Structure formats: C-alpha cells, structure tokens
C-alpha cells in the first residue's frame, strides 16, 4: 500500500511540475509578449501586423492551444511511466 501511495505522490509532483512550467510559458507569452514587451516586439512584423499587437490578439491564443497539445502529450507519457493509462 505504501508503494502505491509513493507512486501516486511522485506522479502528482511530476504533473505539478509540468503544469507550473506550462503556466509560466503561457504567462510569459500572454502577459509578457502581449503587454510588457509590446514596445520592443512592435519593431518586428508578423503578416503585416506589429508583433506586439499580433501576440496580444492572436499569438497568445495559438501558443495556448499548442500548450494544450503539449500537456496532453506529456500526460500520456506520464501515465505510461506510472502505469496509470486507461
């Protein structure tokens, strides 16, 4: 029984590590690129729009969707590692 609890604790810790890392990336892209670094990013263009504006309007959404797929991929690997797959 203790081994099972240790395995669940390790699984949860690794899951939280993934969540924290992905949330940091999301924060940097959405808040950082869309608000804090907008003046520096506006020196570059993406599809005819200033990059700061693009991140604020579309880029952060694209990154968020990509992070969802990355999280699913990481969780599938984690489930297999700890034998929690369905």
C-alpha positions as CSV (number, residue, x, y, z in Angstrom):
1,X,0.0,0.0,0.0
2,X,2.9,2.4,0.8
3,X,4.4,1.8,-2.6
4,X,1.1,2.7,-4.3
5,X,0.9,5.9,-2.3
6,X,4.6,6.8,-3.1
7,X,3.9,6.2,-6.8
8,X,0.8,8.5,-6.7
9,X,2.7,11.2,-4.9
10,X,5.6,11.0,-7.4
11,X,3.0,11.1,-10.3
12,X,1.3,14.2,-8.8
13,X,4.6,16.0,-8.2
14,X,5.7,15.5,-11.8
15,X,2.2,16.6,-13.0
16,X,2.5,19.8,-11.0
17,X,6.0,20.4,-12.4
18,X,4.6,20.2,-15.9
19,X,1.7,22.4,-15.0
20,X,3.9,25.1,-13.5
21,X,6.3,25.1,-16.4
22,X,3.5,25.3,-19.0
23,X,1.7,28.1,-17.0
24,X,5.0,30.1,-16.9
25,X,5.3,29.8,-20.6
26,X,1.7,30.8,-21.1
27,X,2.1,33.8,-18.7
28,X,5.3,35.0,-20.5
29,X,3.7,34.8,-23.9
30,X,0.3,36.2,-23.0
31,X,1.2,38.9,-20.4
32,X,4.9,39.4,-21.3
33,X,4.7,39.5,-25.1
34,X,1.2,41.0,-25.2
35,X,1.7,43.7,-22.6
36,X,5.2,44.1,-21.0
37,X,7.4,43.6,-24.1
38,X,5.0,45.1,-26.6
39,X,7.1,48.1,-27.4
40,X,10.2,46.0,-28.2
41,X,8.2,43.5,-30.2
42,X,6.5,46.2,-32.3
43,X,9.8,46.7,-34.1
44,X,9.1,43.4,-35.9
45,X,6.2,42.4,-38.1
46,X,4.2,39.2,-38.5
47,X,1.9,39.0,-41.5
48,X,1.9,42.8,-41.9
49,X,1.0,43.4,-38.2
50,X,3.3,44.6,-35.5
51,X,4.5,41.6,-33.5
52,X,3.4,43.0,-30.1
53,X,-0.2,43.6,-31.5
54,X,-0.1,40.1,-33.1
55,X,0.8,38.4,-29.8
56,X,-1.9,40.3,-27.9
57,X,-4.6,39.4,-30.5
58,X,-3.6,36.0,-31.9
59,X,-0.2,34.8,-30.9
60,X,-1.0,34.1,-27.3
61,X,-4.1,32.1,-28.4
62,X,-2.0,30.0,-30.8
63,X,0.6,29.4,-28.0
64,X,-2.2,28.4,-25.6
65,X,-3.6,25.8,-28.0
66,X,-0.1,24.4,-28.6
67,X,0.4,24.2,-24.8
68,X,-2.8,22.1,-24.5
69,X,-1.4,19.6,-27.0
70,X,2.0,19.6,-25.3
71,X,0.2,19.0,-21.9
72,X,-1.8,16.1,-23.4
73,X,1.4,14.5,-24.8
74,X,3.3,15.0,-21.5
75,X,0.4,13.5,-19.5
76,X,0.2,10.5,-21.8
77,X,3.9,9.8,-21.3
78,X,3.5,10.3,-17.5
79,X,0.5,7.9,-17.4
80,X,2.6,5.3,-19.2
81,X,5.5,5.9,-16.9
82,X,3.5,5.3,-13.8
83,X,1.1,2.7,-15.4
84,X,-2.0,4.8,-15.0
85,X,-3.1,4.6,-18.6
86,X,-6.7,3.8,-19.3
